[in-house]
Amino acid sequence: MSSVVLKQVEKAYGPVLAVRGIDLVIPDGKFVVLVGPSGCGKTTTLRMIAGLESVTSGSIFIGDKDVTNLEPKDRDISMVFQNYALYPHLSVAENIAFPLLARGANRTDIQPRIDEVAAALSISQLLNRKPKELSGGQQQRVAIGRAIARSPRVFLFDEPLSNLDAKLRVEMRTELLRLQRELSTTAIYVTHDQEEAMTLSDIMVVMRDGLIRQMGKPDDIYENPVDTFVAEFVGSPKMNMITGKLEGNRFASPTGVVTNIQSSNHHNVIIGIRPEDVLISGDVANGMAGRIEIIELLGPRAIVTVKCSNQRITAVVEMAHLLGLTEGLEVGVNLREGRVHIFSVEDGIRITS
């Protein structure tokens, strides 16, 4: 196992700064996920750790070794790519064996390792097949097997599940997490899917515009987002944001009036409320008045969209509380007490909750 440390790392492409002097400490044996929208710098950061992109300024350490200027082969890392990157002319067994042979391992010593890796990934029956004879999920398992075959110090994953269908992605997430726990190897994973990030990570790093906006345990980030960007990006459906005036414990906006909100010294604010903390009732006189536009059934719960004045508010409603709610119905909307987040209008920074 090895820690990974980035110190004031920047990456510039001409006048464009893709990564803006980030500091990042990834502890030994942790599963860390870099997440953010397209163009936020997450993949560039991963590729700099791998040595596939040069560092404009700053330093990268793996363990106690400065690897900033080392070639990828000298960093003792393994990387799994989005497009699998298997050798089409080699069998599954030969693909898994390739990194071991490249490092001079004895062929007679390799077969037990191939069998061990194949068994762990449930691909033992595929060892003699070529990549073109495999499904997408099977190809991804082979790519992961090739990465773990030589027990590197750090695993790097660049959106490895994005080409798989939804069911297979969920299965492979579980498989990846199980493998990482068994191997206790440091893993750094890049995705744009915040649900995937929350499911996999010990530590989640939310990036935007080449900067780290927030880093921590997934549940901490979900419960205490530092700004409106993180608040809306993390969580599905996304957090509702309402701009208005806060006086004491009374919040007023074009959507209506809400009371029992923790007081702050700020007057013009944005309040945020998670959809699961939005309460809908048939009492139109109570809370913000609105009309149900859409009800999306999701098995044990539903996503209900309510139009309040000129703003849509999303609620997650358990099936037991859905009885009597229909599209077009006039309803009252309230916010669960103690669950409102308050942000500054000026810069979107969290004030309190």
Residue pairs with C-beta under 8 A, 6 or more apart in sequence:
1 28
1 29
1 153
1 184
1 185
1 186
2 28
2 62
2 63
2 76
2 153
2 154
2 186
3 25
3 26
3 27
3 28
3 61
3 62
3 63
3 186
4 24
4 25
4 26
4 49
4 60
4 61
4 62
4 154
4 186
4 188
5 24
5 25
5 26
5 60
5 61
6 22
6 23
6 24
6 25
6 45
6 48
6 49
6 58
6 59
6 60
6 61
7 23
7 58
7 59
7 60
7 61
8 21
8 22
8 23
8 57
8 58
8 59
9 19
9 21
9 22
9 23
9 24
9 45
9 48
9 55
9 57
9 58
9 59
9 60
10 17
10 19
10 20
10 21
10 22
10 55
10 56
10 57
10 58
11 17
11 18
11 19
11 41
11 44
11 45
11 48
11 53
11 54
11 55
11 56
11 210
12 18
12 56
17 210
18 41
18 44
18 210
19 41
19 44
19 45
19 48
19 210
20 41
20 209
20 210
20 211
21 57
21 58
22 41
22 45
22 210
22 211
22 212
23 212
24 45
24 205
24 212
24 215
26 32
26 186
26 188
26 203
27 186
27 203
28 186
29 184
29 185
29 186
30 186
30 187
30 202
30 203
31 177
31 180
31 187
31 189
31 200
31 201
31 202
31 203
32 186
32 187
32 188
32 189
32 201
32 202
32 203
32 204
32 205
33 188
33 189
33 190
33 191
33 196
33 197
33 200
33 201
33 203
33 204
33 205
34 42
34 45
34 46
34 188
34 189
34 190
34 191
34 205
34 207
35 42
35 190
35 191
35 192
35 193
35 194
35 196
35 197
35 204
35 205
35 206
35 207
36 42
36 192
36 206
36 207
36 208
36 213
36 233
37 192
37 208
37 233
38 192
40 207
40 208
40 209
40 210
41 207
41 209
41 210
41 211
42 190
42 192
42 205
42 207
43 158
43 159
43 190
44 53
45 190
45 207
46 156
46 158
46 188
46 190
47 53
47 158
48 54
48 55
48 60
49 60
49 62
49 77
49 154
49 156
49 188
50 72
50 75
50 77
50 79
50 156
51 67
51 70
51 71
51 72
51 74
51 75
51 77
52 72
52 79
55 68
58 68
59 66
59 68
60 66
60 67
60 68
61 67
62 75
62 76
62 77
62 153
62 154
63 153
67 74
67 75
75 154
76 152
76 153
76 154
77 152
77 153
77 154
77 155
77 156
78 99
78 146
78 147
78 148
78 150
78 152
78 154
78 155
78 156
79 147
79 155
79 156
79 157
79 158
80 140
80 143
80 144
80 147
80 155
80 156
80 157
80 158
80 160
81 143
81 158
81 160
82 158
82 159
82 160
82 162
82 163
83 163
84 131
84 139
84 140
84 142
84 143
84 163
85 143
86 95
86 131
86 139
86 142
86 143
86 146
87 94
87 95
87 98
87 131
88 130
88 131
88 132
89 130
90 98
90 130
90 131
91 127
91 128
91 129
91 130
92 118
92 123
92 126
92 127
92 128
92 129
92 130
92 131
92 134
92 142
92 145
93 114
93 118
93 127
93 128
95 131
95 142
95 145
95 146
96 114
96 117
96 118
96 142
96 145
96 146
96 149
97 110
97 113
97 114
97 149
98 146
99 146
99 147
99 149
99 150
100 110
100 113
100 149
100 150
101 107
101 110
103 150
105 150
113 149
114 127
114 149
115 124
117 145
117 148
117 149
118 124
118 126
118 127
118 145
120 145
120 148
120 179
120 182
121 141
121 142
121 144
121 145
121 175
121 179
122 141
123 138
123 141
123 142
123 145
126 134
126 138
126 142
131 139
131 142
134 142
136 163
136 164
136 165
136 168
137 164
137 168
137 171
137 172
140 160
140 161
140 163
140 164
140 172
141 172
141 175
143 160
144 160
144 176
144 179
147 155
148 155
148 179
148 183
148 185
151 183
151 185
152 185
153 185
153 186
154 185
154 186
154 187
154 188
155 180
155 185
155 186
155 187
155 188
156 187
156 188
156 189
157 176
157 187
157 188
157 189
157 190
158 190
159 190
159 191
159 192
160 172
160 176
160 189
161 168
161 169
161 172
161 173
161 191
161 196
162 191
162 193
164 172
169 196
173 196
173 199
173 200
176 189
176 200
177 199
177 200
180 187
189 197
189 200
189 201
191 197
194 233
194 234
194 235
194 236
195 236
197 204
197 218
197 234
198 204
198 218
198 222
198 234
201 218
202 217
203 215
203 216
203 217
204 215
204 216
204 217
204 218
204 221
204 234
205 212
205 214
205 215
206 212
206 213
206 214
206 215
206 221
206 230
206 233
206 234
207 213
208 229
208 233
213 226
213 227
213 229
213 230
214 221
214 225
214 226
214 227
214 230
218 234
221 230
221 234
222 234
222 235
224 350
224 353
225 231
225 234
225 239
225 272
225 341
225 350
226 349
226 350
227 343
227 347
227 348
227 349
227 350
228 241
228 270
228 272
228 343
228 348
229 348
231 239
231 241
231 272
231 341
231 343
231 350
232 238
232 239
232 241
232 272
235 274
235 275
237 275
237 303
237 314
237 316
238 314
239 272
239 273
239 274
239 275
239 341
240 272
240 273
240 274
240 275
240 278
240 313
240 314
241 270
241 271
241 272
241 343
242 251
242 253
242 255
242 270
242 271
242 272
242 273
242 311
242 313
243 253
243 268
243 269
243 270
243 345
244 251
244 252
244 253
244 254
244 255
244 268
244 269
244 271
245 251
245 252
245 253
245 267
245 268
245 269
246 261
246 263
246 264
246 266
246 267
246 268
246 269
246 271
246 342
247 267
248 263
249 259
249 260
249 261
249 262
249 263
250 257
250 258
250 259
250 261
251 257
251 258
251 259
251 261
251 269
251 271
251 340
252 258
254 309
254 310
254 311
255 288
255 290
255 308
255 309
255 310
255 311
255 313
256 287
256 288
256 289
256 308
256 309
256 333
257 288
258 271
258 287
258 288
258 334
258 335
258 340
260 337
261 271
261 335
261 340
261 342
262 338
262 340
262 342
262 352
262 353
264 342
264 351
264 352
266 342
266 344
266 351
268 345
269 342
269 343
269 344
269 345
269 351
270 342
270 343
270 344
270 345
270 348
271 335
271 340
271 341
271 342
271 343
272 340
272 341
272 342
272 343
273 335
273 336
273 339
273 340
273 341
274 339
275 303
275 314
275 315
275 316
276 315
276 316
277 335
277 336
277 339
277 340
278 313
278 314
278 315
278 316
278 333
278 334
278 335
278 336
279 287
279 315
279 333
279 334
279 335
279 336
280 292
280 304
280 306
280 315
280 317
280 321
280 325
280 331
280 332
280 333
281 287
281 331
281 332
281 334
282 324
282 325
282 329
282 331
282 332
283 332
284 330
284 331
284 332
285 332
286 332
286 334
287 332
287 333
287 334
287 335
288 308
288 313
288 332
288 333
288 334
289 308
289 330
289 331
289 332
289 333
290 306
290 307
290 308
290 309
290 313
290 330
290 331
290 332
290 333
291 306
291 307
291 328
291 329
291 330
291 331
292 304
292 305
292 306
292 325
292 326
292 327
292 328
292 329
292 331
293 305
293 306
293 307
293 312
293 327
294 303
294 304
294 305
294 327
295 302
295 303
295 304
295 305
295 322
295 325
295 326
295 327
296 302
296 303
296 304
296 305
300 318
300 319
301 316
301 317
301 318
301 319
302 316
302 317
302 319
302 322
303 314
303 315
303 316
303 317
304 314
304 315
304 316
304 317
304 322
304 325
305 312
305 313
305 314
305 315
306 312
306 313
306 314
306 315
306 331
306 333
308 333
313 333
315 333
317 325
325 331
339 353
340 353
341 350
341 353
342 350
342 351
342 352
342 353
343 349
343 350
343 351
344 350
344 351
